């Protein structure tokens, strides 16, 4: 199918589904197996998928671009916050362990 609008990463990690009132855009990224918002497992890999509905109207190319950027950034932020939480938990654990070695016994 030929695409009318230029959408980055179409058929890689972006998918558009046509509906009666608009388009549904899906954005998919790989995620760790422990990610709480894990969406599905395929080929022994875990994936996180977010979706946004884009109603038909004027300036569809701008609507599609807006939806793409919003989905991309939102998905990446969710994953980055999870990775940051893991790193913060590790630092907290190390700081607690370090407390045992602050003074010589």
C-alpha positions in Angstrom: 0.0 0.0 0.0 1.4 3.4 -0.9 1.4 5.9 1.9 -0.1 9.4 1.2 1.6 11.0 4.2 5.3 10.8 5.2 5.5 8.9 8.4 8.9 8.0 9.9 9.5 4.3 10.7 6.3 3.2 9.2 6.0 -0.6 9.2 9.1 -0.8 11.5 7.9 0.5 14.9 4.9 2.6 13.7 1.7 1.2 12.3 -1.5 3.0 11.1 -4.9 1.3 11.1 -7.7 3.0 9.2 -11.0 3.3 11.1 -14.3 4.9 10.1 -13.7 8.2 12.0 -9.9 8.4 11.7 -6.6 6.6 12.0 -5.3 4.6 14.9 -1.5 4.9 15.2 0.5 2.3 17.1 4.1 2.9 18.3 6.1 -0.1 19.5 9.5 -0.3 21.2 11.4 -3.2 22.8 11.4 -3.2 26.6 12.9 -5.2 29.5 11.0 -8.3 30.6 10.4 -6.7 34.0 8.8 -3.6 32.5 5.4 -3.2 34.3 3.6 -1.9 31.1 4.9 -4.8 28.9 2.4 -5.2 26.1 3.3 -8.4 24.3 6.0 -11.0 23.7 7.1 -11.9 20.2 10.0 -14.0 19.0 11.2 -14.2 22.6 11.4 -10.4 22.9 9.3 -8.2 25.0 7.6 -5.1 23.5 5.8 -2.0 24.8 3.0 -0.6 22.5 1.1 2.7 22.9 -1.8 3.8 20.7 -3.3 7.1 19.7 -6.5 7.8 17.7 -6.2 10.6 15.1 -9.7 11.8 14.0 -10.1 12.8 10.4 -10.1 16.6 9.8 -8.2 19.4 8.2 -4.5 19.3 8.1 -4.2 15.5 8.4 -0.4 15.6 7.7 0.1 17.9 10.8 -2.2 15.7 12.9 -0.3 12.6 11.9 3.1 14.2 12.6 1.8 15.5 16.0 0.5 12.0 16.9 3.8 10.4 15.8 5.9 12.8 17.9 3.6 12.5 20.9 3.5 8.7 20.8 7.3 8.4 20.2 8.2 10.7 23.1 5.6 9.4 25.4 6.8 5.8 24.9 10.4 6.7 25.2 9.7 8.7 28.4 7.8 5.7 30.0 10.8 3.5 29.2 13.4 6.1 30.4 11.5 6.6 33.7 11.5 2.8 34.3 15.3 2.6 33.6 15.8 5.6 35.9 13.8 3.9 38.6 16.0 0.8 38.3 19.2 2.9 38.5 17.9 4.8 41.5 17.0 1.6 43.3 20.5 0.3 42.6 22.1 3.5 44.0 19.9 3.4 47.1 20.9 -0.2 47.7 24.6 0.6 47.3 24.2 3.6 49.7 22.6 1.4 52.3 25.5 -1.2 51.9 28.0 1.6 52.1 26.6 2.6 55.5 28.2 -0.5 56.9 31.7 0.7 56.0 31.6 4.3 57.0 33.6 3.7 60.2 36.2 1.1 60.9 35.1 -1.5 63.3 
